[in-house]
Amino acid sequence: MHDADAALILAAVLRLHAGAGLLRFEPSVRVAAQLFWAFTATAEQRAVWGLRAASLARARDAFGSALPLAELATELDTAAGAPIGEYLVEELAGGTPGSSPRPGRGPSSTSSTGPAAATSTTSPG
C-alpha cells in the first residue's frame, strides 16, 4: 500500500465516521443514556446540562476548543457512568439534527428522539 492509497482510505473512513453521527456510539451506550436521562437526571440537571452543552458547542464552533465539552462529558460520565457522557454531550450539543435539544429550546422540549424525548412522567415497568 502506498501513501496515496492510505490517504484515500483514511479520507473515506473519516467521511463515514462523520456521516454516522450518533450512530457511531454503541447501542448499549445510547440506551443507557436514554435511561439515565429519563429516570435518573433531574429536570434541573437536564436543563443545566442541555444549556451548557449547547453553549459549549457554539463556543467550540466559534473558537475551536473542544476541551470544555470533554470536561462536561467527564462530568456526565461521573453522574451516569462511563462512557455515556460523550454520547450525551454530542446529542445535547446537536449531534443529530432534529433529535436533540437546540439552543433556546432546552432539554425538556418535545423531541421525537434523544434524551429530551425520555422526559416523560411514566415510570419503568
C-alpha positions in Angstrom: 0.0 0.0 0.0 1.3 3.4 -0.9 0.8 6.7 1.0 -1.6 7.9 -1.6 -3.8 4.8 -1.2 -3.7 5.1 2.6 -4.7 8.7 2.3 -7.7 7.8 0.1 -8.8 5.1 2.5 -8.4 7.3 5.5 -10.4 10.1 3.8 -13.2 7.6 3.2 -13.2 6.2 6.7 -13.3 9.8 8.2 -16.2 10.7 5.9 -18.1 7.6 7.1 -17.3 8.4 10.7 -18.6 11.9 10.4 -21.7 10.8 8.5 -22.6 8.2 11.1 -23.3 11.0 13.7 -24.6 9.5 16.9 -24.8 6.0 15.4 -21.0 5.7 15.9 -21.8 5.1 19.6 -22.6 1.5 20.7 -26.3 0.8 21.1 -25.8 -0.1 24.7 -24.4 3.4 25.3 -27.3 5.1 23.6 -29.8 3.1 25.6 -28.0 3.7 28.9 -28.0 7.4 28.1 -31.7 7.4 27.4 -32.5 5.6 30.6 -30.3 7.9 32.6 -31.8 11.0 31.1 -35.4 9.7 31.6 -35.2 8.2 35.1 -32.1 9.5 36.9 -31.3 13.0 35.8 -33.5 15.6 37.5 -35.3 18.3 35.5 -32.8 20.9 36.8 -29.8 18.7 35.8 -31.3 18.2 32.3 -31.8 22.0 31.9 -28.3 22.9 33.1 -26.5 20.1 31.1 -28.5 20.9 28.0 -27.8 24.6 28.1 -24.1 24.0 28.9 -23.7 21.5 26.1 -25.4 23.8 23.5 -23.3 26.8 24.7 -20.1 24.9 24.7 -20.8 23.6 21.2 -21.3 27.1 19.9 -18.0 28.1 21.6 -16.2 25.1 20.0 -17.6 26.0 16.6 -16.5 29.7 17.0 -13.2 29.2 18.7 -12.2 25.6 18.0 -11.6 24.4 21.6 -13.3 21.1 22.4 -11.8 20.8 25.9 -14.8 22.3 27.8 -17.1 19.8 26.0 -14.7 17.0 27.1 -14.9 18.2 30.7 -18.7 18.2 30.5 -18.6 14.6 29.1 -16.4 13.6 32.1 -18.9 15.2 34.5 -21.7 13.3 32.8 -19.7 10.1 32.9 -19.4 10.6 36.7 -23.1 11.1 37.0 -24.3 8.5 34.5 -21.4 6.1 34.2 -18.7 5.9 31.5 -18.9 6.1 28.5 -22.3 7.8 28.5 -21.0 11.3 28.9 -19.5 11.7 25.4 -22.7 10.5 23.8 -24.9 12.8 25.9 -22.7 15.8 25.2 -22.8 15.1 21.5 -26.6 14.6 21.5 -27.3 17.7 23.7 -24.9 19.8 21.6 -26.8 18.8 18.4 -25.0 15.7 17.2 -28.0 14.7 15.1 -30.2 17.4 13.6 -33.8 17.2 14.8 -33.1 14.7 17.6 -31.7 16.8 20.3 -32.3 20.0 22.2 -31.4 23.1 20.3 -30.3 26.4 21.8 -33.3 28.2 23.0 -35.4 25.0 23.2 -33.9 23.4 26.3 -33.7 19.8 27.1 -37.3 19.4 28.3 -38.6 20.3 24.9 -40.7 17.8 23.0 -38.5 15.9 20.6 -39.2 12.6 19.0 -35.8 11.1 19.8 -32.8 11.7 22.1 -32.7 12.2 25.8 -35.2 15.0 25.6 -37.9 12.6 24.4 -37.3 10.5 27.5 -38.6 13.1 30.0 -42.0 11.5 30.3 -43.5 11.0 33.7 -44.1 7.3 33.3 -42.0 5.1 35.4 -40.2 2.0 34.2 -42.3 -1.2 34.2 
